[in-house]
Amino acid sequence: MREVTGTMLRVGLISDTHGLLRPAAVDFLRGCQRIVHAGDIGDPVILEALMAIAPLTVVRGNNDRDGALARLPETATLEVGRVRLYVLHDLKELAIDPPAEGIHVVVSGHSHKPLVEERAGVLYVNPGSAGRRRFKLPIGVGELLIDGHEVTPRIVELAG
């Protein structure tokens, strides 16, 4: 039986902005209780803009090599309601066992390919790239709707 708590939390997911924060991405993220940026930010101004919308959790991507961005953590763990999230840029560098660590959702970026997949009871979500289009991949952002222990992921393609 699904537990209904009445307190739905919305976590916005963004990654691979590479210095470009699209107005459509900002519009999508408005109203989130938290935003997660999974790396390759490209410009610290993007973080300031996101923090003006909601509390922000951010990790460094492989292209975030300069200044303040280089000092960002490579991974982050956070709890949103009753759900534990683990954030890293490149899923191939996942060095923990999410189920053993009590992780419910792993958020990543890097590939620019949107992904929603469940493995061993853990949800893996990559919102895709919100920055400049790469190859023919979509431009996207995502969200997690959290109600108690229930997580509903959604990826939204933005016009590019």
PyRosetta script that sets phi, psi and omega in degrees:
from pyrosetta import init, pose_from_sequence

init()
pose = pose_from_sequence("MREVTGTMLRVGLISDTHGLLRPAAVDFLRGCQRIVHAGDIGDPVILEALMAIAPLTVVRGNNDRDGALARLPETATLEVGRVRLYVLHDLKELAIDPPAEGIHVVVSGHSHKPLVEERAGVLYVNPGSAGRRRFKLPIGVGELLIDGHEVTPRIVELAG")
pose.set_psi(1, 131.5)
pose.set_omega(1, -177.8)
pose.set_phi(2, -76.2)
pose.set_psi(2, 131.0)
pose.set_omega(2, 177.7)
pose.set_phi(3, -80.2)
pose.set_psi(3, 131.6)
pose.set_omega(3, 178.0)
pose.set_phi(4, -110.4)
pose.set_psi(4, 118.5)
pose.set_omega(4, -176.2)
pose.set_phi(5, -102.6)
pose.set_psi(5, -21.3)
pose.set_omega(5, -178.0)
pose.set_phi(6, 80.8)
pose.set_psi(6, -1.8)
pose.set_omega(6, 178.6)
pose.set_phi(7, -119.4)
pose.set_psi(7, 81.7)
pose.set_omega(7, 177.5)
pose.set_phi(8, -75.5)
pose.set_psi(8, 129.2)
pose.set_omega(8, 177.8)
pose.set_phi(9, -110.0)
pose.set_psi(9, 139.5)
pose.set_omega(9, -179.3)
pose.set_phi(10, -115.9)
pose.set_psi(10, 119.3)
pose.set_omega(10, 178.1)
pose.set_phi(11, -109.9)
pose.set_psi(11, 119.1)
pose.set_omega(11, 177.7)
pose.set_phi(12, -82.5)
pose.set_psi(12, 139.9)
pose.set_omega(12, -179.8)
pose.set_phi(13, -119.3)
pose.set_psi(13, 130.9)
pose.set_omega(13, 178.5)
pose.set_phi(14, -145.4)
pose.set_psi(14, 148.5)
pose.set_omega(14, 179.2)
pose.set_phi(15, -155.4)
pose.set_psi(15, 162.1)
pose.set_omega(15, 171.0)
pose.set_phi(16, 51.8)
pose.set_psi(16, 50.7)
pose.set_omega(16, 175.8)
pose.set_phi(17, -74.3)
pose.set_psi(17, -28.7)
pose.set_omega(17, 177.0)
pose.set_phi(18, 47.6)
pose.set_psi(18, 43.3)
pose.set_omega(18, 175.2)
pose.set_phi(19, 88.0)
pose.set_psi(19, 0.5)
pose.set_omega(19, -177.7)
pose.set_phi(20, -123.4)
pose.set_psi(20, 112.9)
pose.set_omega(20, 174.8)
pose.set_phi(21, -106.1)
pose.set_psi(21, 103.8)
pose.set_omega(21, -176.6)
pose.set_phi(22, -70.9)
pose.set_psi(22, 139.5)
pose.set_omega(22, 175.2)
pose.set_phi(23, -54.7)
pose.set_psi(23, -36.0)
pose.set_omega(23, 179.1)
pose.set_phi(24, -64.9)
pose.set_psi(24, -34.0)
pose.set_omega(24, 177.0)
pose.set_phi(25, -68.6)
pose.set_psi(25, -42.9)
pose.set_omega(25, 177.7)
pose.set_phi(26, -60.1)
pose.set_psi(26, -45.6)
pose.set_omega(26, 179.6)
pose.set_phi(27, -59.8)
pose.set_psi(27, -43.1)
pose.set_omega(27, -179.6)
pose.set_phi(28, -63.2)
pose.set_psi(28, -38.0)
pose.set_omega(28, -175.3)
pose.set_phi(29, -79.1)
pose.set_psi(29, -16.1)
pose.set_omega(29, 178.2)
pose.set_phi(30, -59.1)
pose.set_psi(30, 137.2)
pose.set_omega(30, 179.5)
pose.set_phi(31, 92.3)
pose.set_psi(31, -4.0)
pose.set_omega(31, 176.0)
pose.set_phi(32, -74.4)
pose.set_psi(32, 148.2)
pose.set_omega(32, 173.6)
pose.set_phi(33, -82.9)
pose.set_psi(33, -20.3)
pose.set_omega(33, 178.5)
pose.set_phi(34, -156.0)
pose.set_psi(34, 152.0)
pose.set_omega(34, 174.8)
pose.set_phi(35, -124.3)
pose.set_psi(35, 139.7)
pose.set_omega(35, 175.0)
pose.set_phi(36, -118.0)
pose.set_psi(36, 125.1)
pose.set_omega(36, 174.1)
pose.set_phi(37, -110.2)
pose.set_psi(37, 119.7)
pose.set_omega(37, -174.0)
pose.set_phi(38, -93.1)
pose.set_psi(38, 31.4)
pose.set_omega(38, 168.4)
pose.set_phi(39, 96.5)
pose.set_psi(39, 172.0)
pose.set_omega(39, -169.0)
pose.set_phi(40, 57.1)
pose.set_psi(40, 58.9)
pose.set_omega(40, -177.4)
pose.set_phi(41, -72.7)
pose.set_psi(41, -53.7)
pose.set_omega(41, 175.3)
pose.set_phi(42, 92.2)
pose.set_psi(42, -27.9)
pose.set_omega(42, -178.8)
pose.set_phi(43, -158.3)
pose.set_psi(43, 124.7)
pose.set_omega(43, -179.3)
pose.set_phi(44, -58.3)
pose.set_psi(44, -22.6)
pose.set_omega(44, 178.3)
pose.set_phi(45, -59.4)
pose.set_psi(45, -32.4)
pose.set_omega(45, 178.7)
pose.set_phi(46, -61.9)
pose.set_psi(46, -41.0)
pose.set_omega(46, -179.8)
pose.set_phi(47, -65.4)
pose.set_psi(47, -40.3)
pose.set_omega(47, 177.7)
pose.set_phi(48, -60.7)
pose.set_psi(48, -43.4)
pose.set_omega(48, 180.0)
pose.set_phi(49, -64.2)
pose.set_psi(49, -40.4)
pose.set_omega(49, 180.0)
pose.set_phi(50, -69.4)
pose.set_psi(50, -38.7)
pose.set_omega(50, 178.9)
pose.set_phi(51, -65.5)
pose.set_psi(51, -23.4)
pose.set_omega(51, 177.0)
pose.set_phi(52, -72.9)
pose.set_psi(52, -17.0)
pose.set_omega(52, -179.7)
pose.set_phi(53, -91.8)
pose.set_psi(53, -46.5)
pose.set_omega(53, -175.0)
pose.set_phi(54, -163.4)
pose.set_psi(54, 163.9)
pose.set_omega(54, 173.6)
pose.set_phi(55, -54.5)
pose.set_psi(55, 142.9)
pose.set_omega(55, -170.5)
pose.set_phi(56, -122.6)
pose.set_psi(56, 133.8)
pose.set_omega(56, 168.9)
pose.set_phi(57, -113.6)
pose.set_psi(57, 130.4)
pose.set_omega(57, -174.6)
pose.set_phi(58, -140.9)
pose.set_psi(58, 144.7)
pose.set_omega(58, 173.3)
pose.set_phi(59, -123.5)
pose.set_psi(59, 158.7)
pose.set_omega(59, -179.1)
pose.set_phi(60, -80.8)
pose.set_psi(60, 139.2)
pose.set_omega(60, 173.9)
pose.set_phi(61, -99.6)
pose.set_psi(61, 173.4)
pose.set_omega(61, -178.0)
pose.set_phi(62, -65.1)
pose.set_psi(62, -19.3)
pose.set_omega(62, 177.7)
pose.set_phi(63, -96.7)
pose.set_psi(63, -2.4)
pose.set_omega(63, -179.6)
pose.set_phi(64, -89.6)
pose.set_psi(64, 75.6)
pose.set_omega(64, -170.7)
pose.set_phi(65, -105.0)
pose.set_psi(65, -11.2)
pose.set_omega(65, -171.2)
pose.set_phi(66, -113.5)
pose.set_psi(66, 148.0)
pose.set_omega(66, 170.1)
pose.set_phi(67, 53.7)
pose.set_psi(67, -136.1)
pose.set_omega(67, -176.2)
pose.set_phi(68, -61.9)
pose.set_psi(68, -32.8)
pose.set_omega(68, -178.6)
pose.set_phi(69, -65.6)
pose.set_psi(69, -34.5)
pose.set_omega(69, -179.7)
pose.set_phi(70, -66.8)
pose.set_psi(70, -21.0)
pose.set_omega(70, -178.9)
pose.set_phi(71, -90.1)
pose.set_psi(71, -3.3)
pose.set_omega(71, 178.6)
pose.set_phi(72, -68.2)
pose.set_psi(72, 152.7)
pose.set_omega(72, 178.5)
pose.set_phi(73, -69.9)
pose.set_psi(73, 155.8)
pose.set_omega(73, 177.7)
pose.set_phi(74, -80.8)
pose.set_psi(74, -26.7)
pose.set_omega(74, 179.1)
pose.set_phi(75, -138.8)
pose.set_psi(75, 161.3)
pose.set_omega(75, 175.4)
pose.set_phi(76, -148.1)
pose.set_psi(76, 144.6)
pose.set_omega(76, 173.8)
pose.set_phi(77, -121.0)
pose.set_psi(77, 133.4)
pose.set_omega(77, 178.3)
pose.set_phi(78, -144.9)
pose.set_psi(78, 157.0)
pose.set_omega(78, 176.1)
pose.set_phi(79, -113.8)
pose.set_psi(79, 129.3)
pose.set_omega(79, 176.4)
pose.set_phi(80, -120.9)
pose.set_psi(80, 109.8)
pose.set_omega(80, -172.7)
pose.set_phi(81, 62.0)
pose.set_psi(81, -123.3)
pose.set_omega(81, -179.2)
pose.set_phi(82, -103.2)
pose.set_psi(82, 14.6)
pose.set_omega(82, -175.4)
pose.set_phi(83, -112.9)
pose.set_psi(83, 132.1)
pose.set_omega(83, -179.8)
pose.set_phi(84, -101.3)
pose.set_psi(84, 124.7)
pose.set_omega(84, -179.4)
pose.set_phi(85, -111.3)
pose.set_psi(85, 145.5)
pose.set_omega(85, 173.1)
pose.set_phi(86, -123.0)
pose.set_psi(86, 130.1)
pose.set_omega(86, -175.4)
pose.set_phi(87, -120.0)
pose.set_psi(87, 133.3)
pose.set_omega(87, 172.2)
pose.set_phi(88, -150.8)
pose.set_psi(88, 164.1)
pose.set_omega(88, -176.6)
pose.set_phi(89, -79.3)
pose.set_psi(89, -55.3)
pose.set_omega(89, -173.1)
pose.set_phi(90, -108.6)
pose.set_psi(90, 113.3)
pose.set_omega(90, -178.2)
pose.set_phi(91, -57.1)
pose.set_psi(91, -28.7)
pose.set_omega(91, 179.1)
pose.set_phi(92, -65.3)
pose.set_psi(92, -15.5)
pose.set_omega(92, 179.7)
pose.set_phi(93, -100.0)
pose.set_psi(93, 14.5)
pose.set_omega(93, 178.5)
pose.set_phi(94, -62.9)
pose.set_psi(94, 115.6)
pose.set_omega(94, -173.6)
pose.set_phi(95, -113.5)
pose.set_psi(95, 13.2)
pose.set_omega(95, 177.1)
pose.set_phi(96, -121.5)
pose.set_psi(96, 166.9)
pose.set_omega(96, 173.7)
pose.set_phi(97, -101.6)
pose.set_psi(97, 96.8)
pose.set_omega(97, -173.2)
pose.set_phi(98, -51.3)
pose.set_psi(98, -47.2)
pose.set_omega(98, 179.7)
pose.set_phi(99, -60.9)
pose.set_psi(99, -40.0)
pose.set_omega(99, -179.8)
pose.set_phi(100, -66.3)
pose.set_psi(100, -28.3)
pose.set_omega(100, -179.5)
pose.set_phi(101, -89.9)
pose.set_psi(101, 1.0)
pose.set_omega(101, -179.7)
pose.set_phi(102, 74.6)
pose.set_psi(102, 23.8)
pose.set_omega(102, -179.9)
pose.set_phi(103, -83.9)
pose.set_psi(103, 133.0)
pose.set_omega(103, 177.6)
pose.set_phi(104, -97.4)
pose.set_psi(104, -33.4)
pose.set_omega(104, -176.8)
pose.set_phi(105, -137.2)
pose.set_psi(105, 132.3)
pose.set_omega(105, 172.6)
pose.set_phi(106, -109.0)
pose.set_psi(106, 123.2)
pose.set_omega(106, 179.0)
pose.set_phi(107, -108.9)
pose.set_psi(107, 130.6)
pose.set_omega(107, 179.6)
pose.set_phi(108, -140.2)
pose.set_psi(108, 176.5)
pose.set_omega(108, 177.0)
pose.set_phi(109, -138.2)
pose.set_psi(109, -131.4)
pose.set_omega(109, 170.9)
pose.set_phi(110, 74.3)
pose.set_psi(110, -50.7)
pose.set_omega(110, -172.8)
pose.set_phi(111, -75.9)
pose.set_psi(111, -16.9)
pose.set_omega(111, -174.1)
pose.set_phi(112, 66.6)
pose.set_psi(112, 5.4)
pose.set_omega(112, -179.3)
pose.set_phi(113, -105.0)
pose.set_psi(113, 119.6)
pose.set_omega(113, 177.2)
pose.set_phi(114, -59.2)
pose.set_psi(114, 142.4)
pose.set_omega(114, -177.9)
pose.set_phi(115, -148.4)
pose.set_psi(115, 132.4)
pose.set_omega(115, 167.0)
pose.set_phi(116, -135.1)
pose.set_psi(116, 115.6)
pose.set_omega(116, -174.3)
pose.set_phi(117, -150.5)
pose.set_psi(117, 141.1)
pose.set_omega(117, 175.5)
pose.set_phi(118, -107.6)
pose.set_psi(118, 132.9)
pose.set_omega(118, 177.3)
pose.set_phi(119, -136.7)
pose.set_psi(119, 124.7)
pose.set_omega(119, 177.1)
pose.set_phi(120, 51.4)
pose.set_psi(120, 40.6)
pose.set_omega(120, 177.3)
pose.set_phi(121, 79.2)
pose.set_psi(121, 2.9)
pose.set_omega(121, 179.1)
pose.set_phi(122, -109.7)
pose.set_psi(122, 134.7)
pose.set_omega(122, 178.4)
pose.set_phi(123, -89.6)
pose.set_psi(123, 128.8)
pose.set_omega(123, 177.3)
pose.set_phi(124, -110.6)
pose.set_psi(124, 124.3)
pose.set_omega(124, -176.9)
pose.set_phi(125, -131.3)
pose.set_psi(125, 129.6)
pose.set_omega(125, 171.9)
pose.set_phi(126, -125.7)
pose.set_psi(126, 116.3)
pose.set_omega(126, -177.9)
pose.set_phi(127, -72.4)
pose.set_psi(127, -4.1)
pose.set_omega(127, -175.6)
pose.set_phi(128, 84.3)
pose.set_psi(128, -168.0)
pose.set_omega(128, -177.1)
pose.set_phi(129, -97.3)
pose.set_psi(129, 130.8)
pose.set_omega(129, 176.9)
pose.set_phi(130, -98.3)
pose.set_psi(130, -4.0)
pose.set_omega(130, -177.3)
pose.set_phi(131, -91.3)
pose.set_psi(131, -141.3)
pose.set_omega(131, -178.9)
pose.set_phi(132, -68.2)
pose.set_psi(132, 142.7)
pose.set_omega(132, -179.5)
pose.set_phi(133, -61.5)
pose.set_psi(133, 138.5)
pose.set_omega(133, 177.7)
pose.set_phi(134, -120.4)
pose.set_psi(134, 125.3)
pose.set_omega(134, -175.8)
pose.set_phi(135, 54.0)
pose.set_psi(135, -130.2)
pose.set_omega(135, 178.5)
pose.set_phi(136, -112.5)
pose.set_psi(136, 21.5)
pose.set_omega(136, -178.2)
pose.set_phi(137, -73.7)
pose.set_psi(137, 148.8)
pose.set_omega(137, -179.7)
pose.set_phi(138, -70.0)
pose.set_psi(138, 158.6)
pose.set_omega(138, 172.3)
pose.set_phi(139, -96.5)
pose.set_psi(139, 126.1)
pose.set_omega(139, -173.2)
pose.set_phi(140, -148.6)
pose.set_psi(140, 163.8)
pose.set_omega(140, 172.0)
pose.set_phi(141, -137.7)
pose.set_psi(141, 172.8)
pose.set_omega(141, -179.2)
pose.set_phi(142, -148.5)
pose.set_psi(142, 177.8)
pose.set_omega(142, 176.6)
pose.set_phi(143, -150.9)
pose.set_psi(143, 155.8)
pose.set_omega(143, 170.0)
pose.set_phi(144, -118.4)
pose.set_psi(144, 124.3)
pose.set_omega(144, 173.6)
pose.set_phi(145, -99.5)
pose.set_psi(145, 118.0)
pose.set_omega(145, -173.2)
pose.set_phi(146, -114.1)
pose.set_psi(146, 124.3)
pose.set_omega(146, 177.4)
pose.set_phi(147, -132.9)
pose.set_psi(147, 104.0)
pose.set_omega(147, -174.6)
pose.set_phi(148, 64.8)
pose.set_psi(148, -121.5)
pose.set_omega(148, 177.2)
pose.set_phi(149, -95.5)
pose.set_psi(149, -4.1)
pose.set_omega(149, -177.6)
pose.set_phi(150, -83.9)
pose.set_psi(150, 133.2)
pose.set_omega(150, 178.2)
pose.set_phi(151, -125.1)
pose.set_psi(151, 125.3)
pose.set_omega(151, 176.0)
pose.set_phi(152, -113.8)
pose.set_psi(152, 111.3)
pose.set_omega(152, 179.3)
pose.set_phi(153, -88.5)
pose.set_psi(153, 152.5)
pose.set_omega(153, 176.1)
pose.set_phi(154, -149.7)
pose.set_psi(154, 133.3)
pose.set_omega(154, 174.2)
pose.set_phi(155, -109.8)
pose.set_psi(155, 135.8)
pose.set_omega(155, -179.5)
pose.set_phi(156, -121.5)
pose.set_psi(156, 128.0)
pose.set_omega(156, 176.5)
pose.set_phi(157, -85.2)
pose.set_psi(157, 131.2)
pose.set_omega(157, 179.4)
pose.set_phi(158, -98.0)
pose.set_psi(158, 149.6)
pose.set_omega(158, 175.4)
pose.set_phi(159, -67.5)
pose.set_psi(159, 139.0)
pose.set_omega(159, -177.2)
pose.set_phi(160, -119.2)
pose.dump_pdb("model.pdb")
